[in-house]
Amino acid sequence: MSQAELSFVTFAKLVMLTLVPYVLAGQGTMLSGRTGVFNVAQEGIMLVGASVGFLGGYLTGSVLMGVLLAVLAGGLCGLALAYFTTSLKMNQFVIGLAIFFFCVGLASLLYKVVIGVTLVPPLIPTLREVPIPGFSHIPILGDIFFTQNWLVYFTILLSAALYWFLYRTRLGLELRAVGENPKAADSLGVNTTRMRYATAIAGGMLMALAGAYLPMVYTGTYTADMVKGRGWLAIALTFFGGWSPHLIFFGALFFAGIEVLAFRMQVGGGGIPYQFLLMLPYLATLLVMMFAFRRARVPAFLGQNYDREKRTLA
């Protein structure tokens, strides 16, 4: 393998590694939004997922247990969002921000209660690569796509499964109908309340899993600023991807590519101020959204509450 090929493989492999939290948080946002529940607490839920996932892995010695606990915590956050917005008909944006601030405080509190103040932060084993037999030996592509950790594979399969579910199944059609016209869906016997609860909970689980990925793959430990705006970028990614699973996945490739490029430029130096390089993912987001937002096809009733008794929006 030539030096140019090796450099490309390294870059592409890092992009695949980096896109996971973007895809998971974006798909979680999309899933709840498809029934009209607009979750804006991604950043906080990801931080709780990172904290609970790390602590679970540290205390039990099992990364899988850490993942399960993080997913459970995210599901509870989604349940809270669904209860306050679907059952109590409260403003989705306000409740989402409240959950965000609550999660930010909870994540740091849990870490300090369990770990305390230490000079050397505790570590957990990071996820190892799991080469897929046969495929991992394919030149170039094998290293990029088939020599990754299991969460990368899960993210790819999840995106494909969500696309099939939403556009190829009756239940997926009903789910999309709830976000487009809950009154019509309700009149056809679709349980809009159950749909909103289910997708809000599932969305919260995916967001927390995105957060748990960070200490389990990137750092091996938890820090209070480790999410670094990825939750907010996931909202932009969802609009950029037109609330479609496959487009969100491909959009995440762009976001992850910008992040990896900024990191490599920062490491390589070149006289560019590192503050500018840290701005690159957000600058790219603004530029992309300037052109993509006008064409974004969002669910018609996104962010609005449906009152079944009055058959109107609340």
Secondary structure by P-SEA (a helix, b strand, c coil): ccaaaaaaaaaaaaaaaaaaaaaaaaaaaaaaaaacccccaaaaaaaaaaaaaaaaaaaaccaaaaaaaaaaaaaaaaaaaaaacccccccaaaaaaaaaaaaaaaaaaaaaaacccccbbbbccccccccccccccccccccccccccaaaaaaaaaaaaaaaaacccaaaaaaaaaaccaaaaaaaccaaaaaaaaaaaaaaaaaaaaaaaaaaccccccccccccaaaaaaaaaaaaacccaaaaaaaaaaaaaaaaaaaaaaaacccccaaaaaaaaaaaaaaaaacccccccccccccccccccccccc
